[in-house]
């Protein structure tokens, strides 16, 4: 960006210098033309006086015409019939040629800066009683009338402009070079730091952000943020691997001990013991299925079979299926809702409600309360689940939608949770272009708000 600004500055200096040069020359030439206009009126008046009593005084015309030629004016006089009374060519050809060469030579003294131009102007001539008596044509080279002082001043002024432009160009060049070197060093340092991050040798150094160049500072901050995200992702992956290992280790260990006992004849292969082994297999299968399902959601492979249905009726039916479990735990389950017709995937929205109720059931102690409210507002349908359960710590709230994340591992495992339920809920809700919000306080309870469009 700064290099672009430097190039722009150089071009601007060049254009301003050129424009100033042309403007000064133009004003000077306009000044000459104004002076010549006044002089032309005097010449016109002089030649008009050569017409007396219906006749032209050719002797005075010739004499005045030669005097005008010596002053740098090429005069041509014609009468009212178009007959030429005087022109420079009427004098001796050699004299005319020499005089014209002198005029052109003097006009060309300033040629290097302003190209001399032959200016021609025509003036009608009239008698005192306003009758047309002829026409006077005056030609001259515009730069002929510049004197030595004018030429010296203009040359000095243009040289000064060139010097100023040259100095400005050098300053911009030096500034751009210095900035380029500074940017090169800082970008090189950032590249090295990025390589170190990639090889995990060290973290991004804050000193690399200490720069006055905003673009580099933004780049450095972006890489630093990327490093933090990568480290956070790496920690999440490590935690995910450990959690999967734990979730599979427990049922596998149980299966191993049961099967070894059966193989060694310590246990009889009774129905109850075989059912216990089968339950552990189902637990592992359920975990693998949930992880596979969540992976499809994450990769955008979720398919929605949208139909029209009443959300309140769906939630009420699911609550009916949960009433026995809540009754056994002595948790009061209260539902309030209004008819909410929506177009969505009924099965997947039902899974959202099931997962939310399952969490409330797990983490609400005996004698607790759970409230569910369903309503529509502004083209959106809302499912609100409140409980007065154990709550979630503030530091854990940002991670509760991560797969296999549990705020309290020991407590979650004691309740049988694998930490996938909320991750699936979030994926389904977002697939419906909806949102999910969770607020919680340890020891007071949790509120979950699911919002999805009606259509």
Secondary structure as GFF3:
##gff-version 3
##sequence-region A 1 455
A	DSSP	alpha_helix	2	48	.	.	.	ID=ss1
A	DSSP	beta_strand	51	52	.	.	.	ID=ss2
A	DSSP	beta_strand	55	56	.	.	.	ID=ss3
A	DSSP	alpha_helix	58	71	.	.	.	ID=ss4
A	DSSP	beta_strand	74	79	.	.	.	ID=ss5
A	DSSP	beta_strand	84	86	.	.	.	ID=ss6
A	DSSP	three_ten_helix	88	90	.	.	.	ID=ss7
A	DSSP	alpha_helix	93	107	.	.	.	ID=ss8
A	DSSP	three_ten_helix	108	110	.	.	.	ID=ss9
A	DSSP	beta_strand	118	126	.	.	.	ID=ss10
A	DSSP	beta_strand	132	141	.	.	.	ID=ss11
A	DSSP	three_ten_helix	142	145	.	.	.	ID=ss12
A	DSSP	alpha_helix	148	198	.	.	.	ID=ss13
A	DSSP	three_ten_helix	206	209	.	.	.	ID=ss14
A	DSSP	alpha_helix	214	263	.	.	.	ID=ss15
A	DSSP	alpha_helix	271	298	.	.	.	ID=ss16
A	DSSP	beta_strand	306	310	.	.	.	ID=ss17
A	DSSP	alpha_helix	311	328	.	.	.	ID=ss18
A	DSSP	beta_strand	332	337	.	.	.	ID=ss19
A	DSSP	beta_strand	341	345	.	.	.	ID=ss20
A	DSSP	alpha_helix	346	363	.	.	.	ID=ss21
A	DSSP	beta_strand	369	377	.	.	.	ID=ss22
A	DSSP	beta_strand	380	387	.	.	.	ID=ss23
A	DSSP	three_ten_helix	394	399	.	.	.	ID=ss24
A	DSSP	alpha_helix	409	414	.	.	.	ID=ss25
A	DSSP	alpha_helix	421	431	.	.	.	ID=ss26
A	DSSP	beta_strand	435	441	.	.	.	ID=ss27
A	DSSP	beta_strand	445	453	.	.	.	ID=ss28
###
